[in-house]
Amino acid sequence: MDRRSFLKTSALGGTAAAASTLAAPVYAQGKRTLTMVQSWPRGFAVLDDAATYLQNMVAEMSDGALTIDKKAPGELVGALEVFDAVSSGQADMYHSADYYFIGQHPGYAYFTAVPFGGTAQEVTNWYYHGGGEQLHDKLGEIFNMKGLLAGNSGSQSGGWFRKEINSAADFNGLKFRMPGLGGKVLGKLGASVQNIPGGELYQALSSGALDGLEWVGPMADERAGFQEVAKVYYTAGFHEPGSALSANVNLDVWNELSAQHQAILRYASMATTHYQLAETLANNGAALARLQAQGVKTLQFSDDVWDAFGKASAEVMDENMGDDLFAEIRTSFEASLANSASWINKSDGYYVQQRVRVLGQ
Ligand code: CA
């Protein structure tokens, strides 16, 4: 997709400009409440947890001067309409996963996860020390948004199926939910891929509208109840090895905030990433054991299936290289990943292998 045609055809620029001319004073008696639309229902494990941590941290760090008013899907806009709502100024900020918005720009995939991308640590390395945050902002300038990462749910599971996947051909014709560029990869394997919001997934799987889906990982998936309607669970997936969440802010709103409140949003977002990742990883193992106790069969895809994922992933990534900004983001990300991996694989990765060998865990 050409970036200029994007700007030309997008109605967002016009509405954003209109909104900024009508902007009300940012602070009333030194206080400001930001309306945050989010893609998760209230109480939704892992995802709404992250949005709530961010909300609480911002209020505490600012001593109540800056607060966030969370709006769940349907309260102001739909789950996948949050991007346009913030871009246009209808809402001040959103909490979501940016790869839902690859239709707006494919580069947004990198600010959640890309196929065969980085682990949570590697994504964070890139974002804060490899140019990722600056590229998030560069992308955000097109849509009048300041980028913030606020959450990471770690390595996501390969997904829920009714039948085992014994070869890549088993994806052919499968009605499967997977957002982002990962979904495009499964599309190359013949799957009928859909992006359905999290709050609607249980119904879609139980009604047969979907044959399978990926959501997050054991802790979130157990709470969503997928084990009640599917019994085959692949624990590792190629599509989201370290899945970040975002809290992007309308750029006019951001620019009107005090430097202190901008810093609070940025640091609270960082802390949310760290805290939520720890929560998820601390709980996934026990959740997986409970799923297995409920009759869920846990499997890994075969090497042949992984090879098919890899081939199709490379094709999908290459198909987007006609967009200059996508290419810039991909180049930056892959350089950082290579740098991170060149140490992590020889240290953490090797150490964990040895610990499993010596201690069994
Ligand atoms: Ca997912």
Boltz pocket constraint, residues with backbone or C-beta under 6 A from the ligand:
constraints:
  - pocket:
      binder: B
      contacts: [[A, 156], [A, 214], [A, 215], [A, 216], [A, 240], [A, 243]]
      max_distance: 6.0
